[in-house]
Each structure stands twice: as C-alpha cells, then as structure tokens.
Amino acid sequence: MVSPILTVPRLERIPFLRHGFGDFSWGEKKLRQLADSQGLKPLFLNQVHSDVVHFIDEVPQRRLRGDAAVTRLPGLLLVIKTADCLPVVLVEEKKRVIAAVHCGWKGSSQGVLEKVVLGMKERYGADPAAILAAFGPCIGRSCYEVGEDVHRAFVESNFPASLFRPISGRGGKYLFDLSCANRLQLLRLGVKTENISSIDICTHCDPMYPSYRRDKDACGRMLTFIGLSNR
C-alpha cells in the first residue's frame, strides 16, 4: 500500500526531525494522532496569502495570522495547509532550527521564503549553505494559468520573466512556474542546489491531492508538517 505521507530522504536521515506531506486521505484527525504518538503539539496558522513570518520562541496561546513559522522549540509540529500552493519545509541541522512555509503566488512575489531564510540566519545563526529545503506537491507550470496581475507582481519584484510562458492567442495570460520562483529565492540567498529537494507531483493533475483550481471550494487541503522531536 502506498503511504498517504510523502517524505524526503535527506530529511528522513536527521534523527530528531519529523516531517511529511500528506495526500487527500490524510486529514487533521490523522495528523493529530501522529503528533500525539510522537509527543508533539501541532501548531497551525491562520493563513492569509501573505509574507508574514512568525518566529516561535514560546508556544503561542492563540492561532497566529500569517504564512510561515520558524522555531527551535522541540515538541512543536509546524503545520501548513495547501491546495495548489507550494508547501516548503526547511531545516538547519547544526542549529536545530526548522520552518514551514505556505508559498502562494502573493507571498512568493513578496519574498516570504526569502524572509524565512534571512530570519533563520539572523535570529538563530543558521548558515544558508547548510539549510536543507523540501518542496511538496503543488500546481505545475503546465496547469497554472495566471493573468497580468501575477506577471506584473513578480517582474516588479525582480523575478525573471522566464518564469512565465505566454499562452498563444490569449493576451495577458501566462503559464507560471511557482516552484521555480521559490527555488530562485533560496538560491539567491546561498542555499545550495543540491540541498533543495522537490516532490514533483502536480496537485491539479493528481486526484490524490487537493486542488483549488480543479475542484474549487470542495477541494479540501493537504497538510504539510515539520517538527523537532523531544525523543
């Protein structure tokens, strides 16, 4: 039987780390069961398609509004919900600092992943060259049609126009590579190419993954998690 949770081998080899990308069948109840079995407390965000990053130095008493969380606290399981947007988890093993990031087009154009890496470096002493990043399933370029507003937002933020492929006969419409846009952010900051892993599954094409573009409000959400074990 195929596991409902996908993992990345580079991250699996870190003994104190727990991470995964869940499919359609793996919901919040199962995540909480997994967290309980590992002695971890799930931390969800009120995601708002922003570049707001929370640096968690103590367990919050309420759900925080934003799209990324960074922590060194053991016992916390950072959780991101997506349905076509790109989920990213990061770890710097020596400093034991982790992050979970919801990379939609708005947050990506505003540099949310860049802010996470800079925060890991400046607040916790993480070395970008030692950061491991894992990209989960997201909508692929061939399925991600966007308009001029998205194109303009990225070009004005100094992203290369090559991320966008004009659609023939449809002025102002493009196919956009969300995963590549976020990979570029990491590379610009000194994260090594060989330290970026990607699960290349298109959520729009694969019915095992939620897709807002495909199913609208009935799509549900996939859960991505990363945590530092107490055990």
C-alpha positions in Angstrom: 0.0 0.0 0.0 1.2 3.5 -0.9 1.8 5.7 2.1 -0.5 8.8 2.4 2.5 10.7 3.7 5.5 11.5 1.4 8.9 12.3 2.9 12.3 13.4 1.6 15.3 11.0 2.2 17.7 13.9 3.1 15.4 15.0 5.9 14.5 11.4 7.0 18.1 10.8 7.9 18.0 13.6 10.6 17.2 11.6 13.8 15.4 14.4 15.7 13.3 15.6 12.7 9.8 14.6 11.8 8.3 15.8 8.5 5.9 14.9 5.8 3.5 15.9 3.0 0.0 14.3 3.3 -2.3 13.4 0.5 -6.1 13.8 0.1 -6.8 10.9 2.5 -4.7 12.2 5.4 -6.6 14.9 7.3 -6.3 16.8 10.5 -7.5 13.9 12.7 -4.7 11.7 11.5 -2.2 14.4 11.8 -3.2 14.9 15.5 -2.9 11.2 16.1 0.6 11.2 14.6 1.5 14.2 16.7 0.2 12.5 19.9 2.2 9.4 19.1 5.4 11.4 18.8 4.8 13.7 21.8 4.4 16.7 19.5 1.9 19.7 19.7 0.6 20.8 16.3 0.9 24.5 15.5 -1.5 25.7 12.8 -1.5 29.2 11.3 -4.4 31.4 10.1 -3.0 31.5 6.5 -3.8 34.7 4.6 -1.6 34.6 1.4 1.0 37.0 2.9 4.7 37.3 3.6 4.1 37.3 7.4 6.6 35.1 9.2 6.3 34.1 12.9 9.4 33.2 14.9 8.2 30.9 17.6 10.3 31.1 20.8 7.5 30.1 23.1 4.2 28.2 22.5 1.6 30.8 21.4 -1.7 30.9 23.2 -3.7 31.6 20.1 -3.6 30.8 16.4 -1.3 33.2 14.7 -2.1 35.0 11.4 0.5 34.5 8.7 2.0 32.1 6.3 5.3 30.9 7.7 6.6 29.7 11.1 10.2 29.3 12.2 11.2 27.7 15.5 13.9 25.9 17.5 11.4 24.7 20.1 11.4 20.9 20.5 7.9 19.3 20.8 6.2 21.6 18.3 4.9 20.4 14.9 4.6 23.2 12.4 1.7 22.6 10.0 0.9 24.2 6.7 -2.3 23.7 4.6 -2.3 23.9 0.8 -4.4 23.1 -2.2 -2.2 24.1 -5.3 0.1 26.5 -3.4 3.6 25.3 -2.7 4.4 23.9 0.8 8.0 24.2 1.9 9.8 22.8 4.9 13.3 23.8 5.9 15.9 22.7 8.5 19.4 23.7 9.5 20.6 20.6 11.4 23.5 22.1 13.3 21.4 24.9 14.8 18.3 22.8 15.1 16.1 25.4 13.5 13.1 24.5 11.3 10.5 26.3 9.2 7.2 25.6 7.4 6.1 27.9 4.7 2.9 28.4 2.7 4.1 29.8 -0.7 1.1 31.1 -2.7 1.7 33.5 -5.5 1.1 36.6 -3.4 3.5 35.5 -0.6 6.1 34.3 -3.1 6.1 37.6 -5.0 6.6 39.4 -1.7 9.5 37.1 -0.8 8.1 35.1 2.0 10.7 32.3 1.6 13.5 34.8 1.5 12.2 36.4 4.8 12.2 32.9 6.4 15.8 32.1 5.4 17.0 35.5 6.5 15.2 35.1 9.8 16.8 31.7 10.3 20.2 33.2 9.7 19.8 36.5 11.7 17.8 35.2 14.7 19.2 31.7 15.1 22.6 31.8 13.4 21.6 29.3 10.7 24.0 29.0 7.7 22.1 29.3 4.4 24.6 26.9 2.8 23.7 24.3 5.4 19.9 24.7 5.1 18.0 21.7 3.6 14.7 22.6 1.9 12.0 20.3 0.7 9.2 21.3 -1.7 6.0 19.4 -1.5 3.4 18.8 -4.3 2.0 21.9 -5.9 0.3 23.0 -9.1 2.7 22.5 -12.0 3.6 25.1 -14.6 1.6 23.4 -17.4 -1.6 23.8 -15.3 -1.1 27.1 -13.6 -2.7 29.8 -15.7 -2.3 33.3 -14.4 -3.1 36.9 -15.5 -1.2 40.1 -16.0 -1.6 41.0 -12.3 0.5 38.0 -11.2 3.0 38.5 -14.0 3.5 42.2 -13.0 3.8 41.4 -9.3 6.8 39.1 -9.9 8.5 41.2 -12.6 8.3 44.3 -10.4 9.9 42.2 -7.6 12.9 41.4 -9.9 11.9 37.9 -10.7 12.9 36.8 -14.3 10.2 36.9 -17.0 11.2 33.4 -18.0 9.1 32.1 -15.1 6.1 33.0 -17.3 5.2 31.4 -20.6 2.7 33.4 -22.7 -0.3 31.5 -23.8 -0.7 31.8 -27.6 -3.7 33.7 -28.7 -4.6 34.8 -25.2 -3.2 38.2 -24.5 -2.2 38.8 -20.8 -2.4 35.1 -19.9 0.6 33.0 -18.9 1.6 29.6 -17.5 3.6 30.3 -14.3 6.2 28.2 -12.6 5.5 28.7 -8.9 8.1 26.1 -7.7 10.9 27.6 -9.7 10.1 31.1 -8.4 10.7 29.9 -4.9 13.7 27.8 -5.8 15.3 31.0 -7.1 14.7 32.8 -3.8 16.6 30.1 -2.0 19.5 30.1 -4.5 19.8 33.9 -4.3 20.4 33.6 -0.5 23.0 30.9 -0.7 21.0 27.7 -0.2 22.8 25.1 -2.3 21.1 23.5 -5.3 21.9 20.0 -4.0 20.2 20.9 -0.7 16.8 21.6 -2.3 14.6 18.5 -2.8 11.3 18.6 -4.6 8.4 16.2 -4.8 7.4 16.8 -8.4 3.7 16.0 -8.3 1.2 18.4 -9.8 -1.8 18.8 -7.5 -4.0 19.8 -10.4 -3.2 16.6 -12.3 -3.1 14.1 -9.5 -6.5 13.3 -7.9 -4.8 12.2 -4.7 -4.0 15.8 -3.9 -6.4 18.7 -3.2 -6.5 21.3 -6.0 -8.5 24.6 -5.7 -8.1 25.2 -9.4 -9.6 21.8 -10.2 -12.3 21.4 -7.5 -12.9 25.0 -6.1 -14.2 25.2 -2.6 -14.8 21.4 -2.4 -11.1 20.6 -2.7 -10.1 20.3 0.9 -6.5 20.9 1.9 -3.3 18.8 2.1 -1.3 19.0 5.3 2.5 19.5 5.5 4.4 19.3 8.7 7.8 19.5 10.3 8.8 19.2 13.9 11.7 18.7 16.3 11.2 15.6 18.4 11.6 15.5 22.1 12.5 11.9 21.8 
